[in-house]
Amino acid sequence: MEEIINIATNRQIQIAFLVSLAAVAAIYTFLEPLFGQDKLKARMKQVGDYRDQLRQQQRELLSKKGQTSIRSKRASGSVKTVVETLNLLELLDAEAASKKLTMAGLRGQAPVFIFMAFRLGMPFVLALLTSFYVYVLKVVDAGSFMKLMIVGGSFFVGFYLPNLYVSNAIKKRQAKIQLAWPDALDLMLICVESGMSIEAALQKVGGEVGQSSPELSEELGLTTAELSYLQERKSAYMNLASRTGLEGVKAVTTALIQSEKYGTPLGQALRVMAVENRELRMLEAEKKAAALPPKLTVPMILFFLPVLFAVIIGPAILGINANT
């Protein structure tokens, strides 16, 4: 015991122990960066692995569904042959038509060829039907020139009728998406602030709003797929804005692009956008409510006022007739 105490209290032994400890610490300091792992790289690798996992899940989901939900089909058959033979894709601006059909929810080559075929055939069909009613059935009692003008007018109406149908489909679809978009932003904000990635948040929100707004769920699902396939994530966000054609969606996609490019807080931007879109939806409702009284003026004059006059004046007229 005394030898152990003498060794522990020996000044030379203490100096040697401290020198050896300092030497080990110096060696560890120099060699630790060579053998140690970068925590940032490790975390980025984990994020990349998780993103690859999401991509694989999305690919499996799309393969199971067979891409039936996005209504993208290839064109084939006689319609494609006629359109290509007459070179209607260049004459009728197929690129602009494809963008409009995409906004209407019709994707792929088949809707474009069918739309071109309708623009070609609808004027002749409508002109033939009008000629049958005017010349065969003689529904219109007019001169020869007036009948010719009616048939010619129906021809031009038939040329623009497919565009009118697509425009109405776009407006209806945009109205449905706009109605559900603020609620979707609130759900997306909750998902992002809870720690989910933007891909997982879009996939989760798309599943939640599928019952109330299938159109918005479809667009979010396509965006999730494009984030997995496209080389630039910016293109996926820009495609979402172009497919919907809504200013609120475009503002949110711009915020997402800036957040990924400059590292700005995404939760704060989504919160502001959710409030703005909710206010925009309220303004649209107030606008429709303010436009209701002028629209009711003509129905009230035609239907309500005659009945009201009959109820008020009718008994007086009956009393005068009875007295006379």
C-alpha positions in Angstrom: 0.0 0.0 0.0 2.9 2.3 0.9 4.5 1.5 -2.5 1.3 2.5 -4.4 1.1 5.7 -2.4 4.8 6.5 -3.1 4.3 5.8 -6.9 1.2 8.0 -7.0 2.9 10.8 -5.2 6.2 10.6 -7.2 6.6 13.8 -9.1 8.5 12.2 -12.0 5.7 9.6 -12.5 3.0 12.3 -12.4 4.9 14.3 -15.0 5.3 11.3 -17.2 1.6 10.4 -17.0 0.6 14.0 -17.9 3.0 14.1 -20.8 1.7 10.8 -22.1 -1.9 12.0 -21.7 -1.1 15.2 -23.6 0.6 13.2 -26.4 -2.5 10.9 -26.7 -4.8 14.0 -26.8 -2.6 15.6 -29.5 -2.6 12.5 -31.6 -6.4 12.1 -31.2 -6.9 15.8 -32.2 -4.9 15.4 -35.4 -6.3 12.0 -36.4 -10.0 12.5 -35.4 -10.9 14.5 -38.6 -9.5 11.7 -40.7 -11.5 8.9 -39.1 -14.5 10.9 -38.0 -17.7 11.3 -40.1 -19.2 14.6 -41.1 -22.5 15.0 -39.3 -23.9 17.3 -42.0 -23.1 14.8 -44.8 -24.6 12.0 -42.8 -27.8 13.9 -42.3 -27.9 14.9 -45.9 -27.4 11.2 -46.8 -30.3 10.3 -44.6 -32.5 12.9 -46.3 -31.5 11.6 -49.7 -32.2 8.0 -48.7 -35.6 9.0 -47.4 -36.3 10.9 -50.7 -35.3 7.9 -52.7 -37.7 5.8 -50.6 -40.5 8.2 -51.3 -39.8 8.1 -55.0 -39.9 4.3 -55.0 -43.2 4.4 -53.1 -44.7 6.8 -55.6 -43.5 4.7 -58.6 -45.1 1.6 -57.0 -48.3 3.5 -56.4 -48.5 4.7 -59.9 -47.7 1.3 -61.3 -50.5 -0.2 -59.2 -53.1 2.4 -60.3 -52.0 2.0 -63.9 -52.1 5.9 -64.2 -55.8 5.7 -64.6 -56.4 8.6 -62.2 -54.5 11.1 -64.3 -56.4 10.3 -67.5 -53.4 10.3 -69.7 -53.9 8.2 -72.8 -52.1 7.8 -76.1 -53.8 8.7 -79.3 -54.4 6.0 -81.8 -56.9 5.0 -84.5 -58.6 6.8 -87.4 -58.8 10.1 -85.5 -55.1 10.4 -85.2 -54.7 9.5 -88.9 -57.1 12.1 -90.1 -55.6 14.9 -87.9 -52.1 14.1 -89.0 -53.0 13.8 -92.6 -54.7 17.2 -92.7 -51.9 18.7 -90.6 -54.3 20.1 -88.0 -51.8 20.2 -85.2 -49.9 23.0 -86.8 -52.9 24.8 -88.4 -54.9 24.9 -85.1 -52.1 25.5 -82.7 -51.9 22.2 -80.9 -49.5 23.5 -78.2 -52.0 26.1 -76.9 -54.8 23.5 -77.2 -52.8 21.0 -75.2 -52.3 23.6 -72.4 -56.0 24.3 -72.2 -56.9 20.7 -72.2 -54.4 20.1 -69.4 -56.0 22.9 -67.4 -59.4 21.2 -68.0 -58.0 17.9 -66.6 -57.6 16.1 -69.9 -54.0 15.0 -70.4 -52.1 13.0 -73.0 -52.2 12.9 -76.8 -55.7 11.4 -77.2 -57.6 14.5 -76.0 -55.6 16.8 -78.3 -56.4 14.7 -81.4 -60.1 14.4 -80.4 -60.3 18.1 -79.8 -58.7 18.9 -83.2 -61.1 16.4 -84.9 -64.1 18.1 -83.2 -62.9 21.5 -84.3 -62.7 20.2 -87.9 -66.0 18.3 -87.9 -68.3 20.3 -85.6 -68.8 23.2 -88.1 -69.9 20.8 -90.8 -72.2 18.8 -88.5 -73.9 21.9 -87.1 -74.2 23.4 -90.5 -75.9 20.2 -91.8 -78.3 20.1 -88.9 -79.2 23.7 -89.4 -79.7 23.2 -93.1 -82.0 20.3 -92.3 -84.1 22.4 -89.9 -84.2 25.4 -92.3 -84.6 23.9 -95.7 -86.3 20.5 -95.0 -88.4 21.0 -92.0 -88.9 24.7 -92.8 -88.9 25.8 -89.2 -87.7 29.3 -90.1 -89.9 31.4 -92.3 -87.4 33.7 -94.0 -85.9 34.6 -97.4 -83.2 32.7 -99.1 -80.4 35.1 -98.1 -81.5 35.0 -94.5 -81.5 31.2 -94.5 -78.0 31.2 -96.0 -76.8 33.6 -93.3 -78.3 31.3 -90.6 -76.5 28.3 -92.0 -73.2 30.2 -92.3 -73.6 31.5 -88.8 -74.1 28.0 -87.5 -70.9 26.9 -89.3 -68.8 29.6 -87.5 -70.5 28.7 -84.2 -69.6 25.1 -84.6 -66.0 26.1 -85.2 -65.8 27.8 -81.8 -68.1 25.5 -79.9 -65.3 23.1 -78.8 -63.3 26.0 -77.5 -66.3 27.2 -75.5 -66.8 23.8 -74.0 -63.1 23.6 -72.9 -63.2 27.1 -71.5 -66.3 26.2 -69.4 -64.6 23.0 -68.2 -61.5 25.0 -67.2 -63.6 27.5 -65.2 -65.5 24.8 -63.4 -62.4 22.9 -62.5 -60.6 26.1 -61.3 -63.6 27.0 -59.1 -63.4 23.5 -57.5 -59.7 23.8 -56.9 -59.9 27.3 -55.6 -62.6 26.3 -53.1 -60.4 23.6 -51.6 -57.0 25.3 -51.9 -57.0 27.3 -48.6 -57.9 24.2 -46.6 -55.2 22.3 -48.4 -52.7 25.0 -47.5 -53.6 24.7 -43.8 -53.1 21.0 -43.9 -49.8 21.4 -45.8 -48.6 24.0 -43.1 -49.4 21.5 -40.3 -47.5 18.7 -42.1 -44.4 20.9 -42.9 -44.3 22.3 -39.3 -44.5 18.8 -37.9 -41.3 17.9 -39.7 -42.5 16.2 -42.9 -40.8 16.9 -46.2 -42.6 18.7 -49.0 -43.1 15.4 -50.9 -44.6 13.6 -48.0 -46.7 16.7 -47.2 -48.1 16.9 -50.7 -48.8 13.2 -50.7 -50.6 13.4 -47.3 -52.6 16.4 -48.2 -53.6 14.9 -51.6 -54.9 11.9 -49.8 -56.8 14.0 -47.2 -58.6 16.2 -49.8 -59.4 13.4 -52.2 -63.0 13.1 -51.0 -63.8 16.8 -51.1 -61.8 17.8 -54.1 -60.6 15.0 -56.4 -59.3 17.7 -58.9 -56.9 19.1 -56.3 -55.9 15.7 -55.1 -55.1 14.7 -58.7 -52.9 17.8 -59.1 -51.0 17.3 -55.9 -50.4 13.6 -56.8 -49.0 14.6 -60.1 -46.7 17.2 -58.5 -45.4 14.5 -56.1 -44.7 12.2 -59.0 -42.9 15.0 -60.9 -40.8 15.8 -57.9 -39.7 12.2 -58.0 -39.0 12.0 -61.8 -38.0 15.4 -63.0 -34.4 16.5 -62.7 -35.3 20.0 -61.5 -37.8 20.4 -58.7 -38.5 23.9 -59.9 -40.1 22.4 -63.0 -42.5 20.4 -60.9 -43.8 23.5 -59.0 -44.1 25.5 -62.2 -46.0 22.7 -63.9 -48.5 22.7 -61.0 -49.1 26.5 -61.5 -49.5 26.1 -65.2 -51.9 23.1 -64.9 -54.2 25.0 -62.5 -53.9 28.5 -63.9 -54.8 30.1 -60.5 -52.9 33.0 -59.1 -53.1 31.6 -55.5 -51.5 28.4 -56.6 -48.8 30.3 -58.6 -48.0 32.4 -55.5 -47.5 29.3 -53.4 -45.4 27.5 -56.0 -43.2 30.7 -56.2 -42.8 30.6 -52.4 -41.8 26.9 -52.6 -39.2 27.6 -55.3 -37.7 30.5 -53.3 -37.7 28.5 -50.1 -35.7 25.7 -51.7 -33.4 28.1 -53.5 -32.6 30.6 -50.7 -33.5 28.6 -47.6 -36.3 30.9 -46.4 -38.7 29.5 -43.8 -41.4 27.5 -45.6 -43.9 27.4 -42.7 -44.1 31.2 -42.5 -44.7 31.5 -46.2 -47.4 28.9 -46.2 -49.1 30.5 -43.3 -49.2 33.9 -45.1 -50.4 32.2 -48.3 -53.1 30.3 -46.5 -54.5 33.5 -45.0 -54.4 35.3 -48.4 -56.2 32.5 -50.2 -58.8 32.3 -47.5 -59.4 36.0 -47.8 -59.6 35.7 -51.6 -62.2 32.9 -51.3 -64.2 35.2 -49.0 -64.0 38.1 -51.4 -65.2 35.8 -54.2 -68.2 34.8 -52.1 -68.9 38.5 -51.3 -68.6 39.4 -54.9 -71.2 36.8 -55.9 -73.5 37.9 -53.1 -73.2 41.5 -54.3 -74.1 40.5 -57.8 -77.2 38.7 -56.8 -79.7 41.6 -56.5 -79.1 42.9 -60.0 -79.6 39.3 -61.3 -82.9 39.0 -59.4 -84.3 42.2 -60.9 -85.6 40.7 -64.2 -87.1 37.5 -62.6 -88.9 39.6 -60.0 -90.4 41.9 -62.7 -91.5 39.0 -64.8 -92.7 36.5 -62.2 -93.1 38.0 -58.7 -94.7 41.4 -59.5 -97.6 40.1 -61.7 -98.5 37.6 -59.0 -98.3 40.3 -56.4 -100.6 42.6 -58.4 -103.0 39.8 -58.9 -103.2 39.1 -55.2 -103.6 42.7 -54.3 -105.9 43.9 -57.1 -107.8 40.7 -57.7 -110.2 40.9 -54.7 -111.0 44.5 -55.5 -111.8 43.6 -59.1 -114.0 40.7 -58.0 -115.8 43.0 -55.5 -116.5 45.6 -58.2 -117.8 43.0 -60.6 -120.1 41.6 -57.8 -121.6 45.0 -57.0 -122.3 45.8 -60.6 
